[in-house]
């Protein structure tokens, strides 16, 4: 798997992409990079594509991890073709869905990865940005994302890569680096002209 020069040996990959309004001017470029990455997947790999869309992710159909066949790659094209950038940057519902999908991946083929693409941090205060631990502690925004990953990916079985698009915000950079560092992944900042 390769996306914005971040490579992974994963056989099971979930792409999570922001589609908030702030990305509207560059969304066509982001769509191109996603489709280029999916096109390079081999037929032995499988993937899912999730878009941040408030409290519930927008998922490519048919839902689930799909074999990277030509037919299923064309479904990604169809899914993204008319997608527009709108809504909020709410990562947590997508992460929950990604881990549910990867839990069901074929255990005979190793390697699981998530690629997160967004242009900001995750400090939203909507219902989709709240995480409660088993012992009742509640986390919001960036803290909710980080704690969820610590709990759900404690074994580091899933490599989580974080790609910050076009916005050099210091808080966002810190959060993305932390997500990648704590989950065996890689962090990349994509410059506006890349």
C-alpha positions in Angstrom: 0.0 0.0 0.0 1.3 3.5 -0.8 -0.4 6.8 -0.2 1.4 10.2 -0.3 4.7 8.2 -0.1 3.7 6.4 3.1 4.2 2.7 2.4 2.9 -0.4 4.3 3.1 -4.1 3.7 -0.5 -4.5 4.8 -2.9 -7.0 3.1 -5.9 -5.4 4.7 -6.2 -1.6 4.5 -8.9 1.0 5.5 -8.7 4.5 4.1 -10.3 7.2 6.2 -10.6 10.5 4.4 -11.8 13.9 5.7 -14.3 15.6 3.4 -14.9 18.7 5.5 -15.7 22.0 3.8 -12.2 23.4 4.3 -10.9 20.8 1.8 -13.2 21.8 -1.0 -10.5 23.7 -3.0 -8.2 20.7 -3.0 -10.7 17.7 -2.8 -10.1 16.8 -6.5 -6.4 16.3 -5.7 -7.1 14.2 -2.6 -9.6 12.1 -4.6 -6.9 11.5 -7.2 -4.3 10.4 -4.6 -6.8 8.0 -3.0 -7.7 6.4 -6.4 -4.1 6.1 -7.4 -3.3 4.3 -4.1 -6.3 1.9 -4.6 -5.4 1.3 -8.2 -2.0 0.0 -7.1 -3.4 -2.6 -4.7 -2.8 -6.2 -5.8 -5.7 -8.7 -6.1 -4.5 -10.4 -2.9 -5.1 -7.3 -0.9 -8.5 -6.0 0.3 -9.6 -2.5 1.3 -12.4 -0.3 2.6 -13.0 3.4 2.1 -14.6 5.6 4.8 -15.4 9.3 4.6 -15.7 11.4 7.7 -19.4 12.5 7.8 -20.4 13.6 11.3 -21.4 10.9 13.8 -21.6 8.1 11.3 -19.0 7.3 8.6 -20.0 7.4 4.9 -18.8 4.0 3.6 -18.3 2.8 0.1 -20.7 0.0 -0.9 -20.9 -2.8 -0.7 -19.8 -2.4 2.9 -16.9 -4.3 4.3 -13.4 -5.1 3.3 -13.4 -5.8 -0.5 -10.9 -7.7 -2.6 -8.9 -5.3 -4.7 -10.3 -6.6 -8.0 -10.7 -4.3 -11.0 -14.4 -4.3 -10.4 -14.0 -3.3 -6.8 -11.5 -0.6 -7.7 -14.0 0.9 -10.1 -16.5 1.0 -7.2 -14.1 3.4 -5.4 -14.1 5.6 -8.5 -17.9 5.6 -8.6 -18.1 6.3 -4.8 -15.7 9.3 -5.0 -16.7 10.7 -8.4 -19.6 12.8 -7.1 -18.3 13.2 -3.5 -18.1 16.8 -2.4 -16.3 18.3 0.6 -18.7 19.3 3.3 -19.4 18.5 6.9 -17.2 18.2 10.0 -13.9 16.5 10.8 -15.2 13.7 13.0 -12.6 10.9 13.1 -13.8 8.6 15.9 -16.8 7.0 14.3 -14.6 6.1 11.3 -11.9 4.7 13.5 -14.4 2.5 15.3 -15.8 1.2 12.0 -12.2 0.6 10.6 -11.3 -1.6 13.6 -14.5 -3.5 13.3 -13.8 -4.2 9.7 -10.2 -5.2 10.4 -11.3 -7.5 13.2 -13.1 -9.5 10.5 -10.1 -9.7 8.1 -8.8 -13.1 7.0 -6.4 -14.2 9.7 -4.4 -16.2 7.1 -3.1 -13.1 5.5 -1.2 -10.8 7.8 -0.8 -7.0 7.9 -3.5 -4.5 8.8 -3.2 -0.7 8.2 -5.3 2.4 8.5 -4.6 5.6 6.5 -6.0 8.8 8.0 -6.2 11.8 5.7 -7.3 15.2 7.1 -6.4 18.8 7.3 -7.0 19.5 10.9 -7.1 18.2 14.4 -10.1 16.4 15.9 -11.3 18.8 18.6 -14.9 18.7 17.5 -17.4 18.5 20.4 -20.2 16.6 18.7 -21.4 13.2 19.9 -19.1 11.5 17.5 -16.1 13.1 19.2 -16.7 11.5 22.6 -15.1 8.3 23.9 -15.9 6.5 27.2 -13.5 3.9 28.6 -14.7 0.8 30.3 -14.1 2.3 33.7 -16.3 5.3 32.8 -13.7 8.0 32.0 -14.8 10.3 29.2 -12.6 11.9 26.6 -13.4 14.4 23.9 -11.9 15.5 20.6 -8.2 14.7 20.1 -7.9 13.0 23.5 -10.8 10.7 22.6 -9.1 9.6 19.4 -5.8 9.0 21.2 -7.3 7.1 24.1 -9.6 5.0 21.8 -6.5 3.9 19.8 -4.6 3.1 23.0 -7.5 0.9 24.1 -8.5 -0.7 20.8 -5.0 -1.1 19.4 -3.1 -1.9 22.5 -1.4 -4.9 20.8 -0.3 -2.6 17.9 -1.7 -5.2 15.5 -2.9 -2.4 13.2 -0.5 0.2 11.8 -2.1 3.6 11.8 -0.7 6.2 9.4 -1.6 9.9 9.7 -1.4 12.3 6.8 -2.0 16.0 7.5 -3.0 17.8 4.4 -2.0 21.4 3.6 -2.5 22.9 7.1 0.7 23.3 9.2 -1.2 23.8 12.4 1.0 23.0 15.4 -1.7 21.2 17.4 -2.7 19.1 14.4 0.9 18.2 13.7 1.4 17.1 17.3 -1.7 15.0 17.3 -1.0 13.3 14.0 2.6 12.5 15.0 1.3 11.0 18.3 -1.2 8.9 16.5 1.4 7.5 14.2 4.1 7.0 16.8 1.8 5.2 19.3 0.4 2.9 16.6 3.4 1.8 14.6 2.6 4.1 11.7 4.1 7.0 9.9 3.2 10.6 9.9 3.4 12.9 6.8 2.6 16.6 6.3 1.6 17.3 2.7 2.5 20.8 1.6 -0.1 22.8 -0.3 1.8 22.5 -3.6 2.7 18.8 -3.4 
